[in-house]
Amino acid sequence: MGKIGLVGVLVALAMGAGAELCAQSHPASATQPAAWLLRGPYVQWDSATSRRILVKPAKGAAKLKVRYGPAEAKADGGSLVTMEGDPRSGIFRAVLKNLQPGREYRYRVEAGGQVGDWSPFLMPPGAQSKQPLRFAVYGDSHENVKVHVPLSRAMAREPGLAFVCHVGDLVGKANEASYDRGFFTQARPLLRRAMLLPVVGNHDTYGPDKGDLLPRLFDLPAPGRRYWSVDLGPVHLVGLDCFDPARRGNPFSPDAKQGQWLRKDLAAAKEQTWKVVLLHEPPLSAGRRGLAKRRRLIEDLCEALEGFGVDICFAGDQHMYNRTHPVGSEGKPSPVYVTTGGGGGYSSRLVSGDPKLPPNLRGGDSFHAMMRYIYHYCLVEVSGQTMTVTAKTIKGQPADRFTITKGRAPKKTFSREAALKEIEARATKP
């Protein structure tokens, strides 16, 4: 089959592949797109007890409504909400209210006599609930249909998935056509059933809007702002903007607006057991892309994460999987840093081989615990005082797994100073 034919098949899979997987657990929830919808539906944040359903309809579509109710309902009844349109963006929204923590719901979009398919979505459990929380993290999908389609399908097959985080570079070039073709269409079965929470990557700024298109396409927890935080069950989740135009170079310094906001936000997060941070450019990674030149930024960010008890930091940008041992300063918590940039972005090493740990990181004296050049996503499972992270391949097979347990000292930790020295030494090598 030629390249054009193969791409066509894969795009078709992106639009309809979820029918089989949804039918396995939700027989009434196929994923064939409605002809009267150009984009969506997709689930977005509204509040702790509500969610928004977003669509972009074709011109001339009838009045849009969303019907929803508990997932276990058998009949076609449920609450009916009218969708409100934004004339500037063409996006229509409906707010689904009075949703209970830990419960699964279903919804469908209706337009006159046209009716979409039922789609399930799961609300996170309460902050103190014993019910586990499961969510996925991935990044750098880059419109790669050959990778992003099967990867998003694998995530959609994960049972009990409450939401998905994307650590940036959703597309290669930031325009609506790229997002529709290279992201919304490819990840459609996943987006219609799991709330997506993205952060801005450098490629998401490669357009006339300089990154501001992302918060117009997605309803982030902080309207009109590209950095945000939200409480989801036992997790306080923070999304940062590495490319904040208000402070280019080091947006995380104590005197920068975002840096001040970050410290106040983390200090105020006391109810949730876990603190998780997302951003695009990894502060500590096995990559060698100019990290030594950003020492002040790295120190400012890591100091904030350590000082306010962040457990784990997910980033992307580098097209690989990389996990560190806990890294911190004496007397302060030591976060784990994970680079999860294997969502589709090209790397010659992804094609030529997959060293589990390259020679310069072997011997037990590196702060890196695992590094693999694989396409992947991270599945995070939180249960009480334990967080387990599993890196999974396109086929859903485990590539790495580690656990963080509150109150239990890790077997191996590294100082931030030692980690920075290692990064700088490696960056100066030819």
C-alpha positions in Angstrom: 0.0 0.0 0.0 1.3 3.5 -0.8 2.0 6.2 1.7 -1.2 8.1 0.8 -3.3 5.0 1.2 -1.8 4.1 4.5 -2.3 7.6 5.9 -5.9 7.4 4.8 -6.5 4.1 6.5 -4.9 5.4 9.7 -7.0 8.6 9.7 -10.1 6.5 9.3 -9.0 4.5 12.3 -8.5 7.7 14.3 -12.1 8.7 13.6 -13.7 5.3 14.1 -11.3 3.0 15.9 -12.9 3.5 19.3 -16.1 1.8 18.3 -14.8 -1.7 19.0 -13.0 -0.8 22.2 -16.0 1.2 23.6 -18.3 -1.6 22.7 -16.4 -3.9 24.9 -17.3 -2.0 28.1 -20.1 0.3 26.9 -22.1 -1.4 24.2 -24.2 1.8 23.5 -21.1 3.9 23.0 -19.7 3.8 19.5 -17.3 6.5 18.2 -18.2 7.1 14.6 -18.2 10.9 14.2 -21.4 12.6 13.4 -21.4 14.2 9.9 -22.8 17.4 11.4 -19.9 17.9 13.8 -16.5 19.2 12.5 -14.8 18.7 15.9 -15.7 16.8 19.0 -17.4 16.1 21.2 -14.7 16.4 23.8 -14.8 16.6 27.6 -13.4 19.7 29.4 -13.1 21.1 32.9 -15.8 23.2 34.5 -15.8 22.6 38.2 -15.4 19.9 40.8 -19.0 18.8 40.3 -19.5 19.7 36.6 -17.9 19.2 33.1 -18.2 20.9 29.8 -18.9 19.2 26.5 -17.4 21.1 23.5 -18.1 20.6 19.8 -17.7 22.6 16.6 -20.7 21.9 14.3 -20.9 22.2 10.6 -22.6 25.2 9.2 -26.4 24.9 9.2 -26.5 22.4 12.0 -29.8 22.3 14.0 -29.9 23.6 17.6 -27.5 21.6 19.6 -28.3 19.9 22.9 -26.5 17.4 25.2 -28.4 14.7 27.0 -26.6 13.1 30.0 -27.1 10.9 33.0 -25.6 8.0 35.1 -23.7 5.5 32.9 -25.8 2.6 34.2 -29.0 4.1 32.9 -30.6 1.8 30.3 -33.1 4.0 28.6 -32.5 7.0 26.4 -33.6 9.5 29.1 -31.6 11.9 31.1 -31.1 15.6 31.6 -31.1 17.8 28.5 -28.9 20.9 28.2 -28.8 23.4 25.4 -25.4 24.2 24.0 -24.3 27.8 23.8 -22.2 28.9 20.8 -19.2 31.3 20.6 -19.6 33.3 17.4 -15.8 34.0 17.2 -14.5 30.5 17.5 -17.6 28.5 16.3 -17.3 26.3 19.4 -20.5 25.2 21.2 -20.5 24.3 24.9 -22.8 22.6 27.4 -22.3 22.4 31.1 -23.2 19.0 32.8 -24.0 19.8 36.4 -24.5 18.0 39.7 -21.9 15.3 39.0 -20.9 13.1 41.9 -17.2 12.2 42.7 -16.2 8.7 41.6 -19.2 8.1 39.5 -19.4 7.3 35.8 -21.8 9.2 33.5 -22.7 9.1 29.8 -23.7 11.8 27.4 -24.6 12.3 23.7 -25.0 15.3 21.5 -28.3 15.9 19.7 -29.3 18.3 16.9 -33.0 18.2 15.9 -33.7 14.7 14.7 -29.9 13.8 14.6 -28.5 12.0 17.6 -24.9 11.2 18.4 -23.6 8.1 20.1 -23.5 7.8 23.9 -20.0 8.4 25.4 -19.0 7.5 29.0 -16.8 9.6 31.2 -15.6 9.2 34.8 -15.5 11.7 37.6 -12.5 11.5 39.9 -13.1 10.3 43.4 -13.2 12.6 46.4 -10.0 13.9 48.0 -10.3 11.5 51.0 -12.0 8.6 49.2 -10.5 5.1 49.2 -11.4 4.7 45.6 -8.3 4.7 43.3 -7.6 7.4 40.8 -6.2 6.6 37.4 -5.0 9.1 34.8 -2.6 9.2 31.8 0.2 11.6 30.9 1.9 11.9 27.5 3.4 14.6 25.2 4.8 15.6 21.8 2.3 13.9 19.6 3.3 16.2 16.7 0.5 15.2 14.3 2.1 11.8 13.8 -0.8 9.7 12.6 1.2 6.4 12.7 1.9 6.8 16.4 -0.7 9.1 17.9 -3.7 7.1 16.6 -2.7 3.7 18.2 -1.3 5.4 21.3 -4.5 7.3 22.0 -6.5 4.1 21.4 -4.3 2.3 24.0 -5.1 5.1 26.5 -8.8 4.9 25.7 -8.7 1.2 26.5 -7.5 1.9 30.0 -10.3 1.1 32.5 -11.2 3.7 35.0 -9.4 6.6 33.3 -10.6 9.9 34.8 -8.5 12.3 32.8 -5.5 12.7 30.5 -2.7 15.3 30.6 -0.7 16.4 27.6 2.7 18.0 28.3 2.8 20.1 25.1 3.6 20.0 21.4 0.1 18.7 20.5 0.8 19.7 16.9 3.8 20.7 14.7 2.4 24.1 13.7 -0.2 25.9 15.7 -3.2 26.6 13.6 -6.8 25.3 13.8 -6.4 23.1 10.7 -3.4 21.3 12.3 -5.2 20.8 15.6 -8.3 19.4 13.8 -6.4 17.2 11.5 -3.4 16.3 13.7 -4.9 16.1 17.1 -8.7 16.2 17.5 -9.3 13.7 14.7 -6.4 11.4 15.7 -7.3 11.2 19.4 -11.1 11.4 19.0 -12.0 8.2 20.9 -9.9 9.3 23.8 -11.0 12.9 24.0 -14.7 12.1 24.0 -14.4 10.0 27.1 -11.5 11.5 29.2 -11.1 15.1 30.1 -7.9 16.5 28.5 -5.6 19.0 30.4 -2.8 20.3 28.2 0.1 22.7 28.7 1.8 24.7 26.0 4.8 23.3 24.1 7.2 25.2 21.9 5.5 23.9 18.7 2.1 25.1 20.1 3.6 28.6 19.9 4.6 28.3 16.2 1.7 30.2 14.8 0.2 33.7 14.6 -1.3 33.4 18.1 2.0 32.6 19.7 0.5 29.8 21.9 -2.8 31.6 22.7 -4.7 29.3 20.4 -4.4 26.4 22.9 -6.5 28.0 25.7 -9.2 29.0 23.1 -9.5 25.4 21.9 -9.5 23.9 25.4 -11.3 25.2 28.5 -8.4 25.2 30.9 -9.0 25.6 34.7 -7.7 29.2 34.6 -9.7 30.9 31.8 -7.6 33.2 29.6 -4.3 32.0 31.1 -1.9 29.3 29.9 -0.8 28.2 33.4 -3.3 26.8 35.9 -4.0 24.4 38.8 -6.8 22.1 39.7 -7.7 19.6 42.4 -8.7 16.2 41.1 -9.5 13.7 43.8 -6.4 13.3 46.0 -4.1 15.1 43.4 -3.3 18.8 43.2 -2.3 19.2 39.6 -0.4 22.2 38.3 0.2 23.1 34.6 3.0 25.5 33.9 3.8 27.7 30.9 7.5 27.5 29.9 6.9 30.2 27.2 5.1 32.8 29.2 5.4 36.0 27.2 5.2 38.1 30.4 8.7 36.8 31.5 10.8 35.3 28.7 13.9 33.4 29.8 12.9 32.5 33.4 9.1 32.6 34.1 9.7 30.6 37.3 11.9 33.0 39.2 10.6 34.2 42.6 10.1 37.7 41.2 8.3 36.6 38.0 4.5 36.7 38.0 4.1 33.0 37.2 6.8 32.1 39.7 5.1 34.0 42.4 1.7 32.4 41.5 3.3 28.9 41.5 4.7 29.3 45.1 1.5 30.7 46.4 -0.6 28.0 44.7 1.6 25.1 46.0 1.7 26.6 49.5 -2.2 26.8 49.6 -2.7 23.2 48.4 -3.2 21.4 51.7 -6.2 19.1 51.3 -4.8 16.9 48.5 -2.3 14.1 49.4 -0.3 14.4 46.2 1.2 17.3 44.2 1.9 16.8 40.5 3.4 19.4 38.1 3.3 19.4 34.3 5.3 21.5 31.9 6.9 21.1 28.5 10.7 21.6 28.9 12.1 19.1 31.4 14.2 20.7 34.2 16.2 17.5 34.8 16.6 15.1 31.9 19.0 12.8 30.2 18.8 14.9 27.1 21.6 17.3 26.1 19.6 20.2 24.5 21.2 23.3 26.0 20.3 22.5 29.6 23.5 23.8 31.0 22.6 27.3 29.7 19.4 27.3 31.8 20.9 26.6 35.2 19.2 29.6 36.9 15.8 28.6 35.6 16.3 25.0 36.6 17.4 26.0 40.1 14.4 28.4 40.6 11.9 25.8 39.4 13.4 22.9 41.4 13.6 25.0 44.5 9.9 25.8 44.3 9.0 22.1 43.7 11.1 20.9 46.6 10.1 23.7 49.0 6.4 23.0 48.6 6.4 19.2 48.6 5.8 18.3 44.9 6.0 14.5 44.5 6.5 14.2 40.7 7.1 16.5 37.7 6.1 15.4 34.2 7.6 17.1 31.1 8.1 16.5 27.4 10.0 18.2 24.6 12.7 15.5 24.3 11.3 12.5 22.3 12.0 9.7 24.8 11.1 8.3 28.1 13.4 9.3 31.0 12.9 8.9 34.8 15.2 10.2 37.5 15.8 9.0 41.0 14.3 11.4 43.6 16.3 14.6 43.3 16.3 17.4 46.0 18.2 19.4 48.5 19.1 18.4 52.1 16.1 18.6 54.4 13.6 19.0 51.6 11.3 16.6 49.7 12.9 15.1 46.6 10.6 15.0 43.5 10.9 12.4 40.7 11.3 14.0 37.3 9.8 12.1 34.3 10.3 13.1 30.6 7.4 11.6 28.6 7.9 13.0 25.1 7.1 9.8 23.2 3.7 10.7 21.8 4.8 10.8 18.2 7.6 13.3 17.7 10.4 12.1 15.5 13.8 11.0 16.9 16.5 9.1 15.0 17.1 7.0 18.1 13.4 6.0 18.2 14.0 4.5 14.8 17.5 3.1 15.2 17.3 1.6 18.6 16.2 1.6 22.2 19.0 1.5 24.8 17.4 1.0 28.2 20.3 3.0 29.7 23.1 4.4 27.5 26.7 3.7 28.5 27.3 7.2 30.0 24.5 6.7 32.5 25.4 3.2 33.6 27.3 2.3 36.8 24.9 3.4 39.4 26.4 6.9 39.9 23.9 8.8 37.7 20.7 10.4 39.0 18.9 8.8 36.1 17.0 5.6 36.9 15.6 4.7 33.4 15.9 6.0 29.9 14.2 4.5 26.8 13.7 5.7 23.3 10.2 4.5 22.8 6.8 5.8 21.8 4.8 5.6 25.0 2.4 7.1 27.6 2.5 7.1 31.4 -0.4 5.6 33.4 -0.6 7.0 36.9 -2.5 5.1 39.6 -3.1 6.8 43.0 -4.4 4.8 45.9 -4.1 6.3 49.4 -0.5 6.9 50.3 0.8 5.1 47.1 1.4 6.4 43.6 2.4 3.9 40.9 3.5 5.2 37.4 3.8 2.8 34.5 5.3 3.7 31.1 3.4 1.8 28.4 4.1 1.2 24.8 1.7 1.7 21.9 0.5 -1.9 22.5 -0.2 -1.1 26.1 2.8 -3.2 27.4 4.7 -2.0 30.4 8.2 -0.5 29.6 8.9 0.8 33.1 7.2 1.0 36.5 8.0 2.7 39.8 6.1 3.5 43.0 6.2 6.5 45.3 5.0 5.8 48.9 4.3 8.6 51.3 6.3 8.4 54.5 8.7 5.8 53.1 12.2 6.9 52.3 13.3 6.1 48.7 16.2 3.6 48.3 18.3 6.1 46.4 18.3 9.9 46.2 20.5 12.5 44.6 21.2 16.1 45.5 20.1 18.8 43.0 23.7 20.1 42.9 25.0 16.7 41.8 22.3 16.4 39.2 23.1 19.8 37.7 26.8 19.1 37.6 26.1 15.8 35.7 23.9 17.6 33.2 26.5 20.3 32.6 29.3 17.8 32.2 27.4 15.8 29.7 26.3 18.9 27.8 29.9 19.9 27.2 30.9 16.5 25.7 31.1 16.3 21.9 
